Amino acid sequence: MSKIYITTAIPYVNGAPHIGHAMDYLLADAYTRYQKGLGNEVRFQAGTDEHGNKIAKKAAELKIDVKDYVDQNSNKFREFIRELGAEPTDFIRTTDANHEKGCQEIWKKLEDHIYKAEYEGWYCEGCERYVTDKEYTENNGVCPDHNRPYEKLKEENYYFKISDFKEQIKKAIESKEMAILPDFRAKEMLELLKDSPDVSISRPTSQLKWGVKVPGDESQVMYVWIDALSNYLTVLGYPENDISDFWPAKVQFVGKDILRFHAIIWPAMLLGLGLPLPKILHSHGHVLVDGKKMSKSIGNVVDPMEVLEAKGLPAFRYFFLRHIDTFADSDFTWEKYDAAYNNELANDLGNLVQRLANLCKKQDLAGIKDFQPEKDAKYLEIMDSLYFSKACDYTWEKVQDLNREIDDKKPWEYNKKIKASDEDEAEKLTAELHGVLIDMAQKLLNVAHLLAPFLPETSEKITNIFTAEKITPPEVPLFPKN
């Protein structure tokens, strides 16, 4: 048994959870369930990022205490994670006292790579970072992610020397000591690394008050990077506790828009602390709507709770884990969602379970109590590559194969032959029919096992039906058409 640590990026709590957050949690949860199924011990982290000017400003706009504001929004994310069927073992808030204390200790450990300097440059409050003159020019002075002009700021801040670690980070990415998935993202990060400047890691208290104080300098507050990125360590108890049982992380799941921070700033911090780098940085794409990025200004934002309520949790998990490509930008439309539910979940899988269970019940067959799943080398290979949408595709091929087998073998036609046969022949045909049905039940149980990381609720229902004292179809189909 191995000890495995899986992380998700902590969202900023100045707004409601969105589909992008759902992808982090679903991917991490599916991989957690897969690893547990292999017998490994897993810690699965989630949390919320709660400091910064955007938070303070939003609370002020709403005329509520900033701590009350982050408490409310952090709870919304906890509830959202629960609604998705995800089960993190650890949930961290950057306002937790242990986290804040840990950040200050981490700062002290990095002091050899920190310096104070005055800087004037272009800043995006939405991204909470300065951009280079090159980025400013390429983006025509407007942040492409937030559609907001960059501000010209002049401040005295502390800086973290990314320059001290560039060569080590380059070697780690190229050698896959820290693998970046998909592969083309690794090439992008290597290009960005070349021009990556030292990064501002503090703001003066005149500009930012809601944050962790810089140790030894009350005039400065820690900026997002040391504060937010450190959560992956502080949730394990670092630096007070030995975290070597679970660190380095097996996989860190992040959206492609924040990969650069996890592939450059984060490894620089770890190298500065003398800690090993994460084994895999897994970068997923964006969920598009009708081919366009979701935007409040366009009015095409999809509320994940509305999608969840439309057809239930298994349908939500199925669509976003199979039909949203694990690595590439993918499209959501209600038409695609309805088609996936009706044609695949209801027809392919739900109808398969109903038909086979009915056929078994008519023969008064007992469930397969001693069922042990087969080892599927191809499935394991795909899951280990972390390409979950392909693993779902592969599993669905098994569903369709079994549907074809039922249609080809036509077990319902045995009864006519049995009735028209003498006693010895009828007994032989009955045994043959039972063998066909039990073999199909075994195959369906194997399908349920492969589905477990993605559709745990559905997998459990199928397993219960076909391992029961007597096989009986569900009173209500697993996926009623609507």
N, C-alpha and C positions, 0 to 999 in steps of 0.2 A: 504493500500500500504506500502510495506517495502522498505528500502533503502539498496541496496546490492552492495558489492564491490567484484570484481573478478579480479584476477591478473594472469599474465604470467611471467615466468622467463625471465630476460633481457639477450639476447645473446651477446656474445663477438664479437666485430666488426672487427676481424682480418681475416675474410673470408666471403664467400657468404652465403646467407641463404640456409639451407638444409631441408630435409624432417622432421627431428626431430623438427626444429623450427615450421614447418607447423602444427605439431600435437598440440603443445601448443596453437597456435592461433585458430585452428579449434575447439578444445574442449572448449576453453573459449568463443569463439563466439557463438557456439551452445547453451551453457548454458546461455549466456547473452540473446540471442533471446528467449529462453524458459522463463526466468524470466520476461522479458519485456512482453511476451505474457500473463503472469499471472497478469500483471498490476503493477509490481514492478519497482522502479527507480534503474537503474544500472549504476555504474561506472566500466568500463572495462579498465584496465591498460595494456600498453605494453611499450617497450622502448629498449634502447641499453646501454650496458656496455662498456665504452670507455677508461678506464685508464689501466695502467700496462705495464710491460716490453714487452710483446708480441706485443702490439700495437705499441710502440715506435720503436721496432726493425723492424717490418714490414714496417713502414713508412720510416725508414732509408734505408732499402733495396730498396724501390721504389724511393728513393731520392725525397720525397715530404714532405712538412710540416705536422707534426703529426696531427694538428687540421684540416687541409684540408683532410687528410686521413680519420679521423673519421667522418667528415661531409659527405664525399662521401659514406662511408659504412653505416652510419646511415640512409641516404636517401634510400639506397638499401633495407633496412629492412622495412622502411615505405611503399615503393612501393610494396614489397613482400606481406605485410599484406593486402594492398588494393587489390592486384591481387587475394588473397584468399577469397575475399568477407567479410573479418572480419572488424568490425567497432569499434575499441577501442575509448572510450571517452577521454582517457588521454594517451599521449605518452611522456615518460621522457627520457632524456639523462643524463648520469652521469657527462657530462661536462657542464650541465646547471648551471648557477651561483647560482640559488636558491637551487639546489640539493647540490652543494659543501658547501654552507653556512649551509644548514640543517645538513649535515654530521658532520661538525665541532661542531655544537650545540649538536648533538646526542653524539658525543665523550665526550664532557664535562659532559653531564648527566650520562654517564657510568663510569666516572673517579674513582669512589669508587671500581670498579671491574676491573680496569686496572693497570698493573704494568710493570716496565721495567726490562728486564733481558737479559743476554747473553745466546745464545742457539746455540748448534751445532747439526745438524741433517741432515736427508735425505730429499731433496726437489725436487718436480716436477714442472717445470716451466709451463707445459701444464695445470696441475690442479691448479697451483698457491697455493700450500700448502705444508707443511712438512708432512711426513708420519711417523708413529711410527716404531720402530725397528721391531715390529711384522709384520706390513704390508710389510716392506722392505724385510724381510725374506720370507714371504709367496709369494711375487711376484718375488722372485729371483733377486731383485735389479733393476727390470724394471717395469715402470708404465704400467699396462695392458690397460689403456685407450689411451695412447699416444705412446706406444711401444718405449719408450725412457728411458735410464738408469737414475735413480735418481742421483742428484748432492749432494755432501757433502758440506754443507754451515755452516759457523760460523758467527753469527751476533748478534748485540745488538738491540733488538726490544721491542716494547710494546706488552703485552699479555693481552687477555681478559679472565677472570676467569670463564670458563665454570663450574668449580668445585663448584662455588657459587650457581648454579641453577640446578644441576643434579637431585636432589630429586624432585623438583617441575616439571621439564620436564617429569620425569618418571611418576609421578602421573597424569599429564595432558594427556599423551599418553594412559595410562592404563584406565583412566576414560572416555576417548574420549572427554574430554574438548577440546583437539586438536586432532580431528579424523584424522587418516592417512589411506588413501585408496590406494590400496586394503589392507585388514586386515593383510595379511602376511608380508607386508612391515613394519607395526607397530612393529611386533615382531623383525624384522631385526634392526630397529632403536633402540629398547630397548637394544639389544645386543651391538650395536655400542656405545651406550651412556655409558655403563659400563666402557669402556676403553678410552673414549674421553678425550684427554688432554686439557689444556688451549690452546687457539689458538692465533697464532701470528697475530696481526692486523696492523702492520706497517713494513716498510722496510727502511733502511737508504738511504738517498738521493744519496749516493755513488753507490747504487745498483739500485735505482728506482727514477726517477725524475718526470715522467709523472703520476701525481696523485694529490690527495687532501692533502695539508699540514696538519700535525698533529698540532692542536692548542697548542701554547706555546712551540713548539719544531721544529724549522726550519730544524733540521738535519734529521727529519723523515717524511715519506710520508705515508698516510693511505693505508693500504693493502685492498685487494678486499672485504673483508667481511663487514666491516663497511660502505664502500663506496657503493658496489653493493646492498647488502640486504636492506639498508636504503631506496632505491628508492621506495619501497612499501608505505612508510610513507611520504617521501618528496614530492611525486607526489600529495598527498592530501593536502600539505601545512604545514605539521608538521616540526618543532615544533611551528612555529609562529601561526598556526591556530588550532582551535578546530576541530579534525577529528572524533569525536565520532558518527557523523551521519553515517559514512561508515566504520569505524574501530570498531571491528575486521572484517577482510575480511571473506566473506562467504566461498569462495574457492580460494586456490592458486594452480594453475596448474604448475607442474614441471616434468621434465624427471626423471626417476629413478636414473640416474647417479649423479644428484645433490640433491636428496632428503635428504641425510645425513646432508647437510649444512642447509637446510630449517627446518629439524626436530630437530636439536641440537643447532647450532650456532644462528640461527634466533630466536627461542623462548627464548634462554638465553638473547639475546639483548633486546627483548621485556619485559621480566621480569625485567631486569635491569632498563628499562625506566619506569616501572610501568604501562605498557600497556597490555591489554588482548591479548591472543594468537589467531591466526587465527582459525576459526571453523573447517575447513577441509584443509588438505594438500592432493592434488590429484596427484598421481604419475603414469604416463603412461610409457609403455615399449618402446622398440626400434623398428623401422621399419627395418626389415631384407631384404636382397635380396638373393633369392635362399637359404634361411636358414642361411645366413652368415651376420655378422655385416658389414655395409658399411665401406669401407676403400679405401683411395686413392691408397695405395700400392697394394691392390688386384685388383683395377680397377673396382669395382662394385658399385661406387657411382651413385645414380640416381639423376639427376637434376630436382628439383620440377617444374621448369619453362617448361622443356620439357614435363613433364606429363600434366601440365596445358594446354599447347598449343595443345596437341595431341587430346583431346576430349572435352575441355572446362571446365569451372569452376564447373558446377553442377556435372559432372562425377568425377572430382577430389575430391570434398567434399564428394560425396556419397561413393566412394571407401575407402577413409581414415577414414571416420567416421563410416562406417559399417564393412568393411572387415579387417580393422586394429583394433584388439581388444583394447578396451579402456584401459585395464590395463596390458595386456600381450604383450610380443614380438610377432610380426606378420610379415608375409612374403609379400613382393611386388614382383610380376613378371609382365611383360608386357602381358603374356598370361592370368593371372588372371584379370588384368585390362580390357583387351579387352572382356573377357567373362562376367564380371560384367556389362560392358556397353551394350553389344549386347543382352545378355540373360535377364538382369534384368531391366535396364533403358529403352532400346528400346522396347523389347518384352513385359515385364510385365507391365510397367507403361506407356510408350509412346503409345503403341498399345491400351492399355485400354482407355486412354484419347481420342484417335482418333476414336475408335469404338463407344464409348458411345456418343461422341459429334455428330458423323454422324447420329446415330440413333435418337438423339434428334432433329437434324436439319430437318430430313425427316418428323418429326411430327410437325415441326414449333413450338417447345416448347420454352417458355420464361425461362430465367435463374432464379435462386432462390435468388431473391434480398434480402430477409430478412433472409438469412441463418445465423444460430447461431451454432457454433460447439458444439457437445456433450461433456460432461465431461467424459473422459476415465480414470477411476480410476487406471487401470493396467499400462497404459502409464505414468501417473503422478508418480506412485510408482517407476517405473524404472528410470525415469528422475531424481527424487529426490535422487536416489541411485547413480547418476552420472555415470551409466553404459551405455554410449551413444550407443555403438555398439549393445547392447541388445535392446535398444529402437528403433533403426533402424530395427533390425530383427523383432520386434513386429509389427512395422508399415508395413513392407513388407508382413507380414502374411495377413494384411488387404487388401493389393493390390492383392495378390493371391486369397484371398477369393472372392473378387469382380469379378475377371476374371472368377473364377469357376461359380459364380452366373449368369453371362451373358451367359456362355456356357450352363448352366442348364436350364435357363428360355427362352433362344432363342427368344428374343423380335422381331427379324426380321421375325419370322414365323407368327406373328399376322396378317400381311397384307393379307396373303392368306385367313385366317379365316374371316377377315373383308369383303373382296370382295365377299366371298361365303355366307354371312349372309344377313338377311333382315335388314331393317333400324334400328329397335329397338335393335336388337342383335349387329349390327355393332357399334352403338353408345356406347353400353355397353362395347364391346371389346376394342374400341378406348380409352375409359376412363380407362379401366384396363391397357392397354399398357402405357398410359401416366403416370399412377400411378407407374408402374414398373420402367419406365425410370427416373422419378423424384426421386423415392426412391434410385435408383442407383447413381444418380447425388449427392444426399445428402450424401451418403456414400463416394463418391469420394471426395467431399468437406471436409468431416471429415478427410480423408486420407491426403489431402493437408494441413490441419491444423496441423496434427501430424508431417508432413514433414518439416514444416516451420523453425524450428531451424537448420535443416541440409541442406535443399535445398530451401532457401528462394526464389530464382528466379523462380524455377519450381513451388513451392507452389503458388506463386502469379499468374503465368500464368494459372494454373488450376483453381484457384479461379475466375479469370477474365472471363474465358471461360464459366463457369457454373453459374455465377451470372449476365451475360450480359443480355441486352434487349432481344436478341435472342441467343440461344446456337448455336454456329458455330465452327466447328473444325478448328484448326490452319492450315494455308496454308502449313507450313512446320512442319512435326512431331516434337514433343519436343526433341526426341533423334533419329535423322536420323542414320540409320546403315551405318557403313563405314568399 
